[in-house]
Amino acid sequence: MNYNKQFKLIFKNSFWLGVSEVVSKLVGFLIGIWMARRFGPDLYGKWSFALAFVTIFSVVADFGLSTLSVRELARNKEKTKDYFLNITLLKFILGALSLGLMALIINLIEEDPETISLVYFLGIYIVINTFAAFFESIFRAREKMKYEAICRVSQSVLLFSLAVFFIFNGFPILNISFAYISGSLLGTVLALVFVLRYFFPLKKTEASNGFAFSRFFDLKFCKELLLEAWPFALSTVAIFLYNYFDQTMLGVMRGDKEVGLYSAAFKVVFTFQVFGDVLAVAFFPQLSKKYKEGVKSLKEIFYHFQKIMLAFVVPFTILLFVFALPILRFLYGSEYTAASNVFQVLVLSIAILLLSFPFGETLKAADRQKSYLWAIGSGAILNVVLNFIFIPRFGMMGAAINTLISEIYIFIFLRIKLKKLWKELESRNSSFINL
């Protein structure tokens, strides 16, 4: 595939991913507003807690297997059957384990029966969603993101329709979890149908003899998958810790008002991370393939990724930084303008984060997920330590500055590791030529 075709493919996949991300984020945003108004702060607080609680356990249910599948299947499509069958069975085991952990822990820390019920049902939603994520990883590996877009948009439309019906007809908040479960079931079933139809058709002999997972399940292969995937899983844990710990500490040490101001600024600024997420998903399969082709091909894709990110980050950072005050006033009202300085610091943080995406994705694509884990993990630890030091004294501004410092640290760490990777690959390539 020549360079122009690669660019067109990446652009097309970015378009489909952008459509699905915009639709799903918009639906979630609208449902959140209506729920907050319909149920009030107490009930909506229970919902938010339950959803945040079960989201943490999605790491157990997925265990980084979806990301691993994209990388490996982008390089070798012939492995699709082995990955599909073994990981699907693994996900049943991991999903049951995550549901068991959710039930055990929520009953230890919570007494309210409504909150516990919400955790149970939203836990089912989260586990089903991890199946959808895995099936969609096959689309990503094949660079057919339009199928993922169809699945996610269909899921969002059903979720939106059911949620609106339940909210405006006065149903209790537990029914909203049924809307989420129904939407995720539709998305998962559609994804499975597309996988079986276009990427993993059953042979006539398999269909006539009866299809069974047990004939293909390979315990040794599953063990290898888990050993290879755990750095991706721990990286996700570190990201959760990194994104939410500062807000938790603000609530404990400084009170609800500062949490509200900080969260308002944080949510607006870090919404733009979706741009990096979309590009990362679009570029990752190409980076994974080019790693096997040689350092020159890998560098071409990396630099193209970096140029696109720079072209977005520079004007975006200037606009948000300059218009921080009017943006907050327009979205939240004058009482939130006290967070304008925090907003500006967080704008710089998201800019550094977006610029680090090409480095992190290239390292993961080049089998350096442990280096990526060290960067994210040590950055999360640094952030936690700095929060303990500066939040008690400087409050939300301390939390924002800590976020910026941590992002700079992670960017430098990833950049150093990527330079080391270039040297290793160039050395390997010159040694091969000399032979």
N, C-alpha and C positions, 0 to 999 in steps of 0.2 A: 504493500500500500504506500503510495507516494505521499509527500508532505501535504499537498493540497487536499487530498482525499481524507487524510487523517484530521485535518482542521475542519472540514465539512462534517465529518462524523461526530467530532467532539462538539461542534456547534449545534448539530441536530439533537444530540443527546442532552446537551445543556438546556435546549429549548423545552424538551419534554419534561425534564426534571424540574425546570423552573415552573412550568404549568402546574405540575402536581404539587410542588411545594407551596405555591401561592394559594391554590385552592384549599389545601389541607390546613394551612396556617390561618387563612381567612375564616374558614368554618370553625376552627377551634377558638378564634378570637371572638366571633359573634356569639357562639354558644356560651362562652365564659361571661360575656357581658349580660346576656339574658338570664343566665342562672344566678348571677350576683344580684340582679334586680328582683328576680322572682322569689328567691329563697332567703335573701337577707344574709348579713355577714356571718351569723353563727352557723347556719346550715351550709353555706357556701364554703366556710372555713373547714368544716368536716370533709367536704368533697375534695378540696384542695389538698388537705393533709393526706387523705386516702390515696389520691392519684399520685402524689409525690412519693408516698411510701411504697406503693407497688412498682413504680417506675425504677426504683433502686434495684428491685429483684429481677428486672428484665436482663440485667447483666448475667445472672445465673442461668436464666432460660436460654439466652443466646450464646453466651460464653465466647464471643468473638468469632464464632463459626461462620457467620454471614460474611464478614470482612475477609476472612481466610479463603472462603469459597470464591469470592470475586478475584482475588489475586491468583489463585491456583488455576481456576478454570479459564481465566483470560489467557493463560500461557498454554494450557493443554485442554482443549474442549473434549477430547476423548475420555477424560475422567468424569464427565458429567454424571453418568449413571452411578458410579461408585460414590461420589459425593452426595448425590441426591438421596440415594437409598440409605446410606449409613448415617448421614447427618439428620435426615428426617426421623429415623428411629432414635438417635441420640436426643433429639429435641423433645420427644415424648418423655424420655427419662428426666432430662433437665427441667422440663416444664413442670412435671409432677414434683420434683425436688423443690423448685422455687415456690410452688403453691403451698407445699408443706411448711416451708420456712416462713412464708408470709403468715399462714394461719397460726403457727406456733408463737411467733414474735408479737403479732398484734394482740393476741390474747394475754400475753405477759405484760404489755405496756398500756393497754387500753381496756376500759370497762364499758364504754358506751356501746350498746348493741347496734345502733344505727351505723356508727363508724366502722365497727367490725364487719357488718354486712356489706358496706360499701367496699371495704378492702377485699372481701371474698370475690365479689362480682367484678370489680376492676382488675383484680389479679387474673381472673379468667381472660379478660380482654387483653391484658398485657401479654400473656402467654400465647394466645392466638396470634397476636400481632408479630411475635417473634418468628412464627412459622411463615407468615407473609413476607417478613424481611428476608428470610432465607431463600424462599422461592424467587423473590425479586432480585436477590444477589446473582441468580443465574442469568436474568435479563441483563444485569449490569456487566457480567463477565462476557456475555455475547454482544454487548454494546447495542442492545435493543430496548432502550429505555422507554419507548412508546408503550410497551406492554405494561411496564411499571406505572406509567402515567394513567393508563386506562384503569388499572386496578385501584390505584389510590384515589383517583377522582370519583370512581364509582362508590368506593367506601365512604368518601366524604359526603357525597350526595345523599346516600342512605342515612348516614349518621345525622346529617343536618335535618332531613325530613322528619325522622323519628324524634329527634330532640325537640324540634319546634312543636311537633304534635303533643308530646308529653308536657312541655313547659306551658304552652298556652291553653291546655285543657286541665291544668291544675293537678297533674299526677305528682306523687311524692318524688323526692330526689333520687331514690333508689332506681326508679324507672329510667332515669337518664343513663345509668350504667348498662341497661338493656340495649339502649340505642348504640352505645359504644361497642358492645359485644356483637350486635347484629352487623354493624358496619365492618368490623374486623373480620367476621366470618365471611361476608361477601367478598372482601378484598383478598382473603386467603384462598377461597375457593376459586375465584377468577384467576389468581396467580398460578395455582396448581393446574388448572385447565390449560392455561397458556404454555406452561412448562411441558406438560405431557403431550400437548398438541404439536408444538413447534420445535422443542429442544430435546425431548426425551420420548420419542414415540416407541411404544411397545412393539416388539416383533410379533409376527403372527404365531410363532411357536410358543412364545411366552403367554400370549393371550389365550391360546387354545388349551395350554396345559395348566392355566391358573397362575396368577401372579402372586408371589409371596415374598415378603421382605426377608424372611429367614434364609432364603437361598442365597441372598446377596450380602447379608450382614457379616462384617468382618471385624471381630473384636480387636485384633491387632491394629487394623487400620484406624478404628475409632480411637484407640489409645494414642496413636500418632497424631491424629487430628487435634485431640485435646491438648497434647503437649505442645503442638505448634500454635494453637489458638490462644493459650492463656495470656500471653502478653497483650493481645488485643483486648481481652476481657478486663485485665487490670488497668489498662489505659483508660477504659470507659469509667471504671470506678474512680480513678484519679480525676477525670473530668467532672464527674458528679460532685466530688469533694471540692474541687477547685471552684465550681460555679455557684454552689449553694452554701458553703460554710461561712463565708463572710456575712451573708444576710442573717444566718442563724445567730452568729456572734453579736451582730448589731442589735438584734432583738433582746438578747440576754443582757448585754452590757450597756446599751444606750436607750432602749425603749422603742415603742411601736412607731413613733413619729419619724425617727431617723430611718427605720427600716422601710417605711412607706415612701419617703423621699428618695432613698437610694434605689429601691426596687423600681420605682417609676422611671428613673433615669436609666437604670440597667436594662429594663425590658425594651425600651425604645432603641437604645444603642445596639444591643446585642441581637436584635431582630435581623440586623444586616449580616449576621454570620451566615444566614441562609445562602448568600451569594457564594461564600467560600465552600459551603457544604455541597452546593450544586456542582461547582467546578471540580471539586475533589472527586465526587462520584463519577463525573464525566471523564476526567483525566486518568483516574486510577487504573482502569483496564489497560489503557495504552502504555502507561508507565510500567505496568507489570510485564507486558509483552516485550517492550523495548529493552528491559533489563536483560532479558535472555539473548537479545540480538547484538548487544554491545554498548559500550559506554557512549559512543558518538550518537547513536539513535536515542538513548535515554536522555542525554543532555539536550537534544533538540526539543523533545517533548517538555522537559523541565523548564527550559528557558521560555518556551511559548506560554506555558502555564503562568510563569512568573510575570511576563509582560502583560498578560490580560489582567492579572491581579493588581499590578501596579496602576494600570490605566483606570481601574475602578477605584482603588483606595485613595489616590491623591485627591481627586475632586470631591469625593465623598467625605473625606476627613476635613477638608477646608470648609465645606458647606455646613456640616454639622457643628463644627467647632465655632464658627462665626455666629451661627443662628441658634445657639443653644437656648438662650433665654426665650425668644419668641416661639420656638418649637415646644418647650415645656408649657408655656402659657396657653398656647393653642390647644394642646392635647389634654392637659390636666387642670388648667386654671392657674390663677396668680399665686395660690398658696404653695404650689410646687416649684416656683421659680427660685426658691432657696437652694435647690439642687443643681443650679446651672453650672457652678464650678465643678461639681462632681460629674455632671454630664460631660463636660469638656475633657476631663481626665479619662473618663471611660471611652470617649471617642478615640483618644490616642491609643488606648488599650486594644480596642477592637481593630484599629488599623494595623498594629503590630501583629495581632493574632491572625488577621487575614494574610499578611505578608509571609507568615510562617507556614501557611498551608502547603505551598509547593515543596518546601523542604521536608515536612513531615510525611506527606503522601509519597514522595519519592523514596524515602527511607523504608516505609512500609512495603512499597512495591518491590524493593530490592532485598527483601528478606532481612531487613534491619529493624523489625518491629520491637526488639528488645531495646535498641537505642532510642526509639520513639517512646517506649515506656519509661525509660530512665529520664528522658526530658520532661514528659508530662508529670510523672510521679514525683520527681524532685522539685518541679515547679509548684505542684500542689502542696508539698511539705513546706516549701519556702513561704507560700502564701499563708498557710495556717500559722506558722511561727510569727510572721510579720503582723498578722491580724491580732494575735495575742499581745504583741508589743504596742501596736499603734492605735487600734480601735478604742481601747479605754481612754486614751488621751485625745485623739483627734476625730473620733467618731466616723461618720460616713466618708469624710474626706480621706481619713486614714485608710479605710477599706478600698477606696478608689485608687489611691496611690499604690497600695499593696498589689492591687490587680495589675496596674501598669508595670511595676517592677517585676512581677512574676512573668508577665508576657515578654518583657525584654529579655529576661533570663532564659526562657524557653526558646525564644528566637535565636539567641546566640548559641545555645546548646545544640539546636538542630542544625544551624549553619556550620558549626565546627564538625559535627558528625557527617554532614553531607560532603564537606571538603575531604574528609578522611575517606569517604566512599569513593569519590572521584579518583583519588590517588591509588586506592586499592584496585579499582577496575582498570585504570590506565596501566598500572604495573602488571596486572594479569594479562592484559591485551598485548603489551610489548614482549612479555615472556613467551606468549603463544606464537607471536610472529617470529621471534628468534629461533624457536624450535623448528 
